[in-house]
Amino acid sequence: MTPTIVHILRIAILMLVGYQVWAMARSAHTRGHLLPKDSREWRRLAGDILTLLIGAFALLTLQRNYLQPIGHIEQLDRRDVRSIAFRDSRTGALRTLSEWESRWVILNIWATWCPPCRREMPALEKVGKRSNPAVATVIALSDEAPSIIDAYLKGHPMELTVGTFAQIPDALSAIGTRPVSLLIDPEGRVVEKVIGARGEAFFQGWLDRSNDNRQ
C-alpha cells in the first residue's frame, strides 16, 4: 500500500472505532444502566466489543506492518542509500549502491519465506529486462543467508541483480515487513516507496518515470 492509502485506512478505522464507542455509550444511556440485564442486550454488547477488538487489531497491524516501516524509510538520507552493500548472488562480488550513482534504482527488499515476494519477482524480472542499464536498474536484496538465496535461485533463475545485504542502514534493518520497494533517484533520494507486493504495470510506471526524468 502507498502512504496515502495507509493514512486513509487509518482514518477510516479510527472513525469506525469512534462511532462504535459512541454507539455503545448511547445504548447504555438508552438502557438506563451500564451493563445489560437480558441475553439479547448481552449479545449486542458482545458484538460491539468484538467490533472494537477487530478495529484495535486492524490499527495495530497497520501501525506495525505499514506506518512503522514507512517511518523508517523516511529516515533514510542519501548517504544511507549509497552505503548499502550487498553480495551479488550471481558473481559473489561485494557491491554497493554507489555503483549506480547518477542512475535510477528500483530496490526491492524481499525474502524467500514471503509468498507475495515470490509472486512479484516475475514482474520485477520483466521490468528489469526492459530497463536501459545506463538509465535505471532493478535490484532485489534479502537479509537472509547467502546460501538460502543461492538455493532459491537454482530453482528460480533470474537475470536481474539479486543479492544479500552485507551492510544495511539501521532504518532498513528495523523493517520486518516484506516486500518493500523503493524508487531511488540519481541523487540517491528515495522518491517513492511501497509496502507489499506490486505487479508489472506498477513497476513499469516507475521505470517510465525514470526514463522521463533521465539525467
Secondary structure, DSSP 8 states (H G I E B T S, - for coil): --HHHHHHHHHHHHHHHHHHHHHHHHHHHHHTSSS--SHHHHHHHHHHHHHHHHHHHHHHHHIIIIIHHHHHHHT--HHHHHT-EEEETTT--EEEGGGGTTSEEEEEE--TT-HHHHHHHHHHHHHHHHS-TTTEEEEEEESS-HHHHHHHHHHS--SSEEEEEEE--HHHHT---S-EEEEE-TTS-EEEEEES---HHHHHHHHHHHHHT--
